Amino acid sequence: MRGLKGKTAVVTGGAQGLGRAIAQRLSEEGCNVWIFDLKRDGEETADSIGQATGNPVYFVQVDIAAEQQIEAAFRRVAEVSEQVDILVNNAARFILKGIEATSQEWKAILDVNVIGTSLVTQHGLPLMKKAGGGAIVNLSSVSGFVGQSSFATYNATKFAIRGLTKCWAIDLSPFHIRVNSVCPGYIRTEAFENSCVQLGIDPEEENARISQLHILGRQGTAEEVSGVVAFVASDDASFITGEDLMVDGGYLAK
Ligand SMILES: NC(=O)c1ccc[n+]([C@@H]2O[C@H](COP(=O)([O-])OP(=O)(O)OC[C@H]3O[C@@H](n4cnc5c(N)ncnc54)[C@H](O)[C@@H]3O)[C@@H](O)[C@H]2O)c1
């Protein structure tokens, strides 16, 4: 893909799942990648991707719900990479509650998925301006388009991501920064397994049920999403901004 080689990318939540696949794909495309994640495993992820691709991959342990940690993380980026060209806002919590959600549960999920994402973008912006422009990719979901039973807390945040995307596309265009969201259908990551535990359901039965919701009859893979993220971050997508890119195996079309 055009325009990725030698660029600096920050991927939040890159220790596992989709974030890991995105970090890997951007590294394969020649980017220097920074993984921001709560989990220490991110260090191992960064090392193994860097060894495989031969490009630098760095890890910073950061809770994106803590503004001071975000500021400190970008100070580290600035010391080494000086600027940021690509920001992928991928980190999220999966608190799956309906009308019964408590104020603590609402605060916990909003603090990461909406406020944390916004603060990462705010504090990353000076380094993107320094680069003279770039691309922000926010992870929304089919859950940002439709209602799903007992998912109110999560879906509200994924709808919010699409709103942030459209507002930031307008606000950041004077700085030559494009902003888009990528919206996967169900992808079988650690989050899927954890959600099954949270909801008390069998993962294989749930996989069979969910697969039927997609025209393609299956869940997607992390690599099927990471390629689209790399595309929308690249110069091949230079006329795409404020857009939602569906990677959902036909979930919404059905
Ligand atoms: N898996 C799916 O089916 C699916 C579908 C649509 C959209 N998405 C979106 O894709 C993104 C990644 O999902 P996933 O399935 O890979 O999830 P995951 O739970 O497997 O990985 C999420 C990562 O984010 C990190 N993280 C969570 N809270 C954090 C915090 N406060 N600070 C820093 N890091 C934090 C976790 O440690 C983890 O490494 C999310 O935004 C999710 O909403 C996932």
PDBQT file of the ligand as one rigid body, heavy atoms in Angstrom, charges set to zero:
ROOT
HETATM    1  N1  LIG A 301     -13.749  -8.862  18.250  1.00  0.00    +0.000 N 
HETATM    2  C1  LIG A 301     -14.827  -8.443  17.632  1.00  0.00    +0.000 C 
HETATM    3  O1  LIG A 301     -15.717  -9.209  17.268  1.00  0.00    +0.000 OA
HETATM    4  C2  LIG A 301     -14.990  -6.978  17.316  1.00  0.00    +0.000 A 
HETATM    5  C3  LIG A 301     -16.034  -6.617  16.455  1.00  0.00    +0.000 A 
HETATM    6  C4  LIG A 301     -16.220  -5.290  16.147  1.00  0.00    +0.000 A 
HETATM    7  C5  LIG A 301     -15.390  -4.326  16.686  1.00  0.00    +0.000 A 
HETATM    8  N2  LIG A 301     -14.382  -4.694  17.512  1.00  0.00    +0.000 N 
HETATM    9  C6  LIG A 301     -13.546  -3.625  18.061  1.00  0.00    +0.000 C 
HETATM   10  O2  LIG A 301     -12.185  -3.914  17.803  1.00  0.00    +0.000 OA
HETATM   11  C7  LIG A 301     -11.364  -3.427  18.875  1.00  0.00    +0.000 C 
HETATM   12  C8  LIG A 301     -10.473  -4.540  19.398  1.00  0.00    +0.000 C 
HETATM   13  O3  LIG A 301     -11.283  -5.630  19.798  1.00  0.00    +0.000 OA
HETATM   14  P1  LIG A 301     -10.644  -7.042  20.184  1.00  0.00    +0.000 P 
HETATM   15  O4  LIG A 301     -11.664  -8.060  19.855  1.00  0.00    +0.000 OA
HETATM   16  O5  LIG A 301      -9.289  -7.183  19.623  1.00  0.00    +0.000 OA
HETATM   17  O6  LIG A 301     -10.554  -6.880  21.785  1.00  0.00    +0.000 OA
HETATM   18  P2  LIG A 301      -9.569  -7.574  22.852  1.00  0.00    +0.000 P 
HETATM   19  O7  LIG A 301     -10.270  -7.518  24.159  1.00  0.00    +0.000 OA
HETATM   20  O8  LIG A 301      -9.105  -8.906  22.353  1.00  0.00    +0.000 OA
HETATM   21  O9  LIG A 301      -8.327  -6.576  22.869  1.00  0.00    +0.000 OA
HETATM   22  C9  LIG A 301      -8.479  -5.275  23.378  1.00  0.00    +0.000 C 
HETATM   23  C10 LIG A 301      -7.120  -4.761  23.813  1.00  0.00    +0.000 C 
HETATM   24  O10 LIG A 301      -7.326  -3.446  24.368  1.00  0.00    +0.000 OA
HETATM   25  C11 LIG A 301      -6.596  -3.367  25.582  1.00  0.00    +0.000 C 
HETATM   26  N3  LIG A 301      -7.222  -2.404  26.489  1.00  0.00    +0.000 N 
HETATM   27  C12 LIG A 301      -8.433  -2.512  27.091  1.00  0.00    +0.000 A 
HETATM   28  N4  LIG A 301      -8.626  -1.479  27.917  1.00  0.00    +0.000 NA
HETATM   29  C13 LIG A 301      -7.521  -0.694  27.836  1.00  0.00    +0.000 A 
HETATM   30  C14 LIG A 301      -7.110   0.498  28.484  1.00  0.00    +0.000 A 
HETATM   31  N5  LIG A 301      -7.872   1.091  29.408  1.00  0.00    +0.000 N 
HETATM   32  N6  LIG A 301      -5.914   1.038  28.149  1.00  0.00    +0.000 NA
HETATM   33  C15 LIG A 301      -5.118   0.426  27.250  1.00  0.00    +0.000 A 
HETATM   34  N7  LIG A 301      -5.431  -0.723  26.628  1.00  0.00    +0.000 NA
HETATM   35  C16 LIG A 301      -6.621  -1.279  26.934  1.00  0.00    +0.000 A 
HETATM   36  C17 LIG A 301      -6.639  -4.776  26.156  1.00  0.00    +0.000 C 
HETATM   37  O11 LIG A 301      -5.603  -4.982  27.121  1.00  0.00    +0.000 OA
HETATM   38  C18 LIG A 301      -6.470  -5.629  24.909  1.00  0.00    +0.000 C 
HETATM   39  O12 LIG A 301      -5.117  -5.867  24.612  1.00  0.00    +0.000 OA
HETATM   40  C19 LIG A 301     -12.325  -2.841  19.912  1.00  0.00    +0.000 C 
HETATM   41  O13 LIG A 301     -12.422  -1.449  19.724  1.00  0.00    +0.000 OA
HETATM   42  C20 LIG A 301     -13.658  -3.503  19.569  1.00  0.00    +0.000 C 
HETATM   43  O14 LIG A 301     -14.749  -2.707  19.956  1.00  0.00    +0.000 OA
HETATM   44  C21 LIG A 301     -14.159  -5.996  17.843  1.00  0.00    +0.000 A 
ENDROOT
TORSDOF 0
